[in-house]
Amino acid sequence: MAEGKRFLSAAEVAQIMECSTSRAYEIIRKLNAELEEKDYITIHGKINAKYFYERIYDGEGAAHECTQ
């Protein structure tokens, strides 16, 4: 679903993480705060897909989602 996308929405994060949309927004806020500390520009309610997969461990290695 999210393959090839540059940014993920809360609905997409919720589906990937198998959590509620409100929990997905919490995750996005946390990850965006980390990016802002590094002086990156962020979009409210969306997260950079590459950074998301780097930070979220899915049991198979995070890099596989971004290299396709």
C-alpha positions as MATLAB code, in Angstrom:
seq = 'MAEGKRFLSAAEVAQIMECSTSRAYEIIRKLNAELEEKDYITIHGKINAKYFYERIYDGEGAAHECTQ';
ca = [
       0.000    0.000    0.000;
       2.576    2.569    1.079;
       5.342    1.367   -1.222;
       6.905    4.154   -3.216;
       5.282    6.910   -1.174;
       7.414    9.681    0.254;
       5.070   10.496    3.165;
       2.696    8.330    5.180;
      -0.613    9.483    6.656;
      -1.903    8.533   10.094;
      -4.292    6.022    8.512;
      -1.381    4.317    6.756;
       0.740    4.307    9.927;
      -2.210    2.841   11.854;
      -2.569    0.056    9.305;
       1.173   -0.719    9.260;
       1.461   -0.648   13.049;
      -1.913   -2.346   13.602;
      -2.989    0.349   16.031;
      -5.647    3.040   16.324;
      -5.491    6.233   14.316;
      -5.041    8.263   17.505;
      -2.014    6.134   18.435;
      -0.668    6.609   14.902;
      -0.907   10.386   15.353;
       1.104   10.054   18.592;
       3.785    8.107   16.742;
       3.860   10.678   13.943;
       4.148   13.545   16.449;
       7.071   11.831   18.180;
       8.910   11.074   14.952;
       8.273   14.549   13.557;
       9.635   16.071   16.799;
      12.816   14.038   16.320;
      13.117   15.335   12.770;
      12.504   18.936   13.864;
      15.323   18.625   16.408;
      17.559   17.776   13.451;
      16.322   20.914   11.623;
      14.176   19.056    9.087;
      10.893   20.485    7.868;
       7.905   18.300    8.760;
       4.278   18.085    7.697;
       1.628   17.975   10.419;
      -0.161   14.623   10.379;
       2.300   12.945    8.000;
       5.679   11.292    8.431;
       8.524   10.761    6.002;
       8.219    7.100    4.957;
      11.967    6.458    4.908;
      12.419    7.841    8.423;
       9.371    5.935    9.666;
      10.738    2.608    8.428;
      14.212    3.407    9.794;
      12.772    4.015   13.266;
      10.134    1.262   13.352;
      11.473   -2.245   13.713;
       9.211   -4.763   12.018;
      11.142   -7.940   12.775;
      12.655   -8.257    9.309;
      14.802   -5.125    9.148;
      13.509   -1.669    8.437;
      15.426   -0.939    5.261;
      13.542   -3.461    3.106;
      10.457   -1.239    2.828;
      12.354    1.749    1.464;
      14.558    0.035   -1.072;
      11.829   -1.331   -3.324;
];
